Amino acid sequence: MHDKYMTLTELNEQLHFCWVDAEKLASMGFLPVVLSKTERDALDEATHRKWRNAKLYPISKLQDIRSTIGASMRDACCEMRLLGRELANAETELPSGRSIVLEVAPGQTTVSLDDG
């Protein structure tokens, strides 16, 4: 059974370069597995305790998850490069004494003007 599934924590350890939560995985189409009664009954006591409340994902999906996250990161990088070009162009058109303020938070980027 250990060679078939991994917990969300183990999945994040395997990813190395980023961290995802169950909600992010679900938004990418990767839902946790629900063990069948037969599978649950076959677990030893230690594994049962470890997996009791854990979200489990098939180990066979690890490469697909990595690929999907990589594509998402590339898209985000492209968007940031385009935003950078737009900001550089906009800055040259600003009146003297004004500046562009860029606030980046997970899932949200805010652009505003500062009157200095």
Summary of the structure (lengths in Angstrom):
residues: 116
radius of gyration: 21.7
end to end distance: 61.2
largest distance: 71.7
contacts: 246
relative contact order: 0.13
helix: 52%
strand: 18%
